[in-house]
Amino acid sequence: MTEPASYDVAILGSGPGGYVAAIRAGQLGLSTLLIEKDASFGGTCLHVGCIPSKAFLYTAELIDRIRHAREHGVIVESIRLDWSAMLKRKEKVVRKLAAGISMLLRNNRVVTVQGFGKLAGPGRIEVETPEGPRRFQARNIVVATGSSPRSVPGLAIDGDRILTNTEMLSLAARPERIAIVGAGAVGAEFASMFSSFGTKVVVVELLPRVLPLEDEEVSDTVLRSFRKRGIEILTGTRVESATPAADGISLRFRLPDDSSGESVVDKVLVAVGRTARTEGIGLETVGLEPDKSKGGTIPVNEFMETKAKGVYAIGDVVATQQLAHVASAEALLAVEKIAGKPVHPLNYDHIPNATYCAPEVASVGLTEAKARARGFDVRVGKFPFAASSKASILGENEGFVKVVSEASYDELLGVHIVGPHATDLIAEAVVALTHEATAESLMRSVHAHPTLSEAVMEAAHGAVGLPIHV
């Protein structure tokens, strides 16, 4: 394909923000250039994040199901994890999805360039490719360069003993002991999967509870479940150092009572969040600079526009939730704005969160505490999976659904789920909030029986003050 001298849209980065932006731009008839520094498209999410970690988590789920198979009348004599086979399957899934993205880009007439791209002034981009530097022009530029793992003082990531999720997903063998610093979604997922694999796990979290962004009752349920599984959880604890030991690495920390503690492990996973990739991409050439007060992210308006004309930013480089589906939604918003389509700003209160640990956690909207803090007169309905017919059939009675609503007008404010298939069940709640449902309208939506989704309806019954099965 002959490359035009100038494009309607040029996109830096091919993660779930960048490649979605490129596809939609192509669909809308815009000449589109996508620049990716790595050899394959898909970004962190596909190659070293969301997708490979969920492949590992599914293996962990299978192991847990087989461990409890006898309760369902199925006898399995022994379980053995084939680590290398699991790695091969993970890579197969990643390759398939990466090939799918390449096909979609070709089908939508997106021109792609492999190399490190950066802004080089208004409407200009420079790319360092394996063949040498190249220059392009574009009427609009979308910055979708993603993020990198953040470290903490005293923990220098070396890729050998002190690792990020990237290295953890490519270990040659299963470690016997790991420490995880950070109990957010990533930390909880790795703690859950490696515990299922048979690894001894200790989790160190500076904040007072695990999954600190979730509803407090949800966090408490996960904490109890993890401890029951033998995962050691240290909340309110500050990591001070990690040094080589005779039989591993010694992680030292300061406990809530100001006493010191130590754990000797084989590997340390640093899971304390991510930092926007804004260095070296030429922001200064168009008069932009990262906002240090917001984690070095790029300031944008509600349509993802920066103050530099024709420059947009989406995904982890802006101060919104660092989630793949947020990046994709912002990509569609930005490109449709560029194309002159009618657009509406995203409501970030309606973005779902999903943590794929066991038990699963998912939420959308306001927690009970945040709703009260915003001044709402709050009503809450809860339904435990212990009272769910389908959960009893599955043998997965842990957790609950919690519906948060406003008392005066019955407005649905939030839904929080911890338990079986929570990350799938939350979709119903996202649709309900997006379409301004009330707790009563959710209650009166007939759900099939027996299903796990009935728990959402039952929690809505509780929020209205008319609980049925609890």
N, C-alpha and C positions, 0 to 999 in steps of 0.2 A: 504494500500500500504506500502510495506517495504521501509523505507528510506535508501538510500545508505549512506555510510560513508562520501562520498564527492560528490559535485555537479560540473557540468560544470559552472553553473551560479547561484549566489545567489543575490537576489534583496531586498534591504531595502526600504519598502514603496510600497503601492498598489494604488497610485493615477493614473491619466491618463498617467504618465510616467512609473511607476512601473508595473502596470498590463499589459500594452501594451508590455513592455519589456519581461515579463514572457510568454505571449501568443506567441510572435514571437520566443522566444528561444525554446519553446516547439515545434512549427511548424518546426523549423530547426533541430530538433532531439537532442537538448541539454538537459541534465538532469538539471532541474530547481527547485530552491527553492525560494518561495516568502514569505517574512516576513512582517507582518502588525501589528502595535500596537493596532489598534482599532478592534472592533468585526466584522465589515463588510469591504469589499473591496470597493475601489473607491476614497478614500481620500477626501480632502477638496472640490474639484470640485463637486463631486457627492452628498456629504452629507450636506455641509453647504456653498456651493459656487455657481458655474455655474448653476447647475440643479435646485435646489430649488428656486434660485432667478429668473430664467427664468419662472418657474411655477407661481410665484407671478406676474411677468411682463405680462404673458399672461392673467391672470385675470384682471390686470389693463387695458390691451388693450381691452378686452371684455367690460369692463365698459365704456371706452371711445367711443367705437363703438356704444354701446346702447345709450349713451348720444346724439349721432348725428344721431340716426336711423330715426328720423322724416324727416331729409333732404332727405332720400332715400325712403320715403313713408311708413315707418314702425313706428307705434305709440306704445310706451311703456309707461305705466302710471307712473311707479315708479321703482327705482333701489335701492336694498338693498344688501350690501355686507355681506355675511355670513362668518365671519372670521374663525370660527372653521371648516367649510366645506372646505375652502380654504387650511387650514393647513392639513386637512386629505388628500386632493387630492395631495398636495405636498409630503406628506409622502408616499402615494401610488406609486407615480412616482419614488421616490428614492428607495423604496424597490424593485420595479420591476427591475430597472436597476442594483441594487446591486446583485440581484439574477442572473441576466443575466451574470454579470462578474464572479460570482462563477461558473456558468455552463461552461463558456468558459475556465476558468482555469482548471477545471476537464477534459474537453474534450481534452485539450492539454497537459495532464499529468503533470501539475505543482503541486509540493508538496507545501502545504501552512502551515505556522506556525503563530499562533496568539501570539504576545508578542512584547516587545520593543527590537529591535535588534541593535547591535553595532559591529563595527570592533574590533577584538581582536588580531591584528597582521596580517602579510601577509597570505592571504588565509584562515583566521579564522574569525568566527562570533560567538558571544555570544547572546543568546536571553533570556530575563526574561519573562517566560510564567506564566500563572496563576497556573500551576502545579509545577513551579520551573525553575531554570536555565537549558538551553540546549546549546550545542556547536555543531557547524557545520564547515565543510571545503568546500571551493569552489575555483576552478581555477581562476574564475573571479567574481568580486563583482560589482554590480551596485548600487550606492547610489542615491535613489530617495525619499528622506525624506521630500521634499516639503518645505512649508514656513508657518509662523505664522503672524497674523496681527501686524502691527507696531503701536506704540502709539506715542504721542507727549508730550513734557513737559507741565505740568499743567493739563493733562487729564489722570488720572489714571483709566484704564478700570476696572470696578467693576462687570460687567455682570448684573447689575441691572438698573442703570440710564445711565451709560456711557458704551456703547456697541460696539461690533464688528458685522460684518455681521452674525456670528454664532448665536448670541442671537437675532438679529433683525428678523431672519427668523423663530424664535420659540416663539415670543411674544404671550402671552395669549389673548391679545386684541389689537385693533388698537389704537395707541396713537393719541391724538388730535394735538399735536405739537412736531415736531422733529427738531433738528439741525444736519446737516451733515458736518463733518470736512473733507474736501477733495473733489475736483470736478473732479477727474479722472473718469475712467469707472465705478468703483463700486459706487462712490458717485453720479454720474449722474443717474445711474440705480435706486438706492434707492430713490433719489429725485423724479424721474419721477413716479415710482410706487406708492409711498405713497401720492403724490399729487393727483393721479388718485383715490386713495382710500378715499380721502377727508381730509387728514391730512395737517395741515399748515406746510410748509417746509421752512427752511432757510439753505442755503449752504454757508459755509465759506471756501475760497480757498486762500492759501498764494500767489500763482503765479498770474500773471496778467489776466489769462483767464481760462475758464472752458475747460475741455478736452485738457490740455496743450500739449499733444503729437500729437494731430491732426492738420490738416491744419488750419490756422488762420480763413479762411472764414467759414470753418465748425464750428469751435468754436463759432464764432460770430452768426451763424444761431441758434445753440443750445441755446446760451445765450438769444437771442431775444424770442425764442419759450418758454423757461422756464419762463421768466419774464411775457410773455403774459398769461401763465397759472396760474400766481400768486405765483410762486416759487421765494422767495427772494434770490438773488445771491449777495454775498459780495466777490469780488475778490481783490487781493492785500492786504488781511486782515490776521492778525496774531492772533490766539487764545492765550489768556493769562491764563485763568483759568475757571474752572467749579465748582461751589459750590452749595450745597443744598439751595433751596429757599422755601418759605412758600407753594407755589403752583407748585413746580417742581424743576428744576435745572437751575441755572443762568449761562449762558455761556457769558464770557466777552472776548472782542477782541479789537485789535488795528486796526483802519481803515487806508486807504492809506494816508489820510491827517494828520495822527498822533493823531486824536481824538479817544476817547474810545467809545465802543459800548457795548450793552448788549441785550441778547435775553433770555427770560425765556421759557423753553420748558419742555416736559415730559421726553424725551429721547434724548441722544446725540449719534450719530453713528460716530465712528472714522474710516475714510476710506482714510488713507494716505499712503497706500502701505503695503507691506509685507516683512518680514525678513526671510532669509534662515534658515531652521532648521538644524544647524550643531553642536550644543552643545550636548555633552554627547553621541555622536555616535562613539567615538573611533578613530577619524581621526589621532590623534597623534601616535597611535599604528602602523601606516603604513607610518609615516613621512609626513603627510599632515597637513596643517593648513589653515583656512579660510583667504581669502584676505580681510582685513578690508577696503581697499580703494575701494572695489567693493561690499560693503554691506555685508561682511562676507560670500561671496560665495566661492565655491571650484574652483580653477583654473583648466581648462581643455584645451586640444588642439581641433582642428577642428573635431576630431572623438570622442569627449567626454571622452578621456583618461586623467586621472590625471597623475602626475609624479610617483605615486606608481604603480609598475607593476601589471597589472591585476585588477586595481581599476578604475571604470568609475563613472561619475556623470552626472545626467541629470535633467531637469526640473528646479524648483525654487531654487535649491541649486547651480546653476551655473549662471553666469552673462549674461544671455540672457533674452528675453522677458518672463515675468512670466505669461504665457498663457498655458492652458491645451493642446491645439493642438501643441504648441512648445515642451512640455514635451513628447508627444506621438511621434512626428517626431524624437526627439533626442533619444528616446528609440529604435526605429527601427534602427537608425544609429549605436548606440552603440552595440546592439546585433548582427547585421549583420557583424559588424567589428569583434566581438568576434568569430563569426562563420566562419570567413575567406572569406566572400562574398565580391564582388566588391562594394565599397561604395563611395559616393561623399559627401563632406561637405555640410551642409545646407547653403543656401543663405538667411540670416536673413532679407535682404531687401525685400524678397518675402513672408514674413509672414504676413497674414492678421490680422488686428485689428477689433474688433467688439464690439460696445456698444449698448445695447438693450433698450435704453431709447426711449422716443417718443419726437421728431423724432429719428429714428434709425440712427446710425453712423457706417460706415465701411470704411476701407482704406487698401491699400497695396502699398508698394514702397515708393518713396520719396515724401515729401510734396514739394510744389513750393519753399518754403524758403530753404529747405535742398538741393534741386536740384541746386539752384543758388549758395548756399554756397559751393557746391562741384565743382563749376566751369562750370556747364552745361549751354549752350545757350538754354534757356527754351522757349517752346511754350505751351500755355495752351488753352484748350477748355472746355467750361462749357455749360451744358444744364439744365435748370430749370425744375423741375417736374410740374411747372405751365403750361408748354407747352406740357406735356405728356398726350396723350389721355387716357391711362389706369389710370394714377394718377387722372385725372379729374373724371373718372367713379367711382373710389374708394372714391373720395372726400378727397384725401390726396395730395395736391399740394405743400406742404411745402418742401423746400430743392432743391438739385441739384446734378448732377454728374460732377466731375471735372477731366479731363485727363491732366496729365503733361507729356510732351514729350520733346525730345532733337531735336533742330532745324536742325542740319546738317545731321544727319543720321536717323531722325524720330524715334529713339529708344523710346519705351514706358518706362517711369520712375516711374509713380505712378498713381493710380486712387483713388479718394476720393469721398465718397457718404454720403450725409445726406438726409434722406427722407424715403418713404415707402419701407419696405423690403430691406433696405440697406445691412443688414447682410447676406442675401441670394444672392443678386445681386453681391456682391464682389467676389464670387467664379469665375465668368467669368474673372474678372481682374487678379486674381491669376494665372489662367491657361495662360492667355495672357502673363503676365510677365515671368512666368516660361518657356514658349516656345519662348521667345525673340520676341514677336510680336512687330510690329510698330504701330504707331497711324493709318497709312493708312490701314494696314491689318485688324485692328480692325474695322475701318470705313467700309471696304468693306465686312465684315462678315455680311451676311444678317440676320436680326433679325425679328422675327414674329411680326405682328401688329394686334391688339394693345396689347403691353406688357410694363411692367416697364423696362425690359431690353433694350428696344429701346433707353432709355436715355443714356446708356453707348455708344452705337453706335453713337448717335447724338453728344455727347461730343467729341468723336473721330473726327467726321466731323469738329467740331469747332477747334480742335487742328491742323488739317491739313489746316485750313483756308478756309473751304468750308461748313459752317453751312447751314443746310436745314430749320429746323423748328423753328429757333430763330434768 
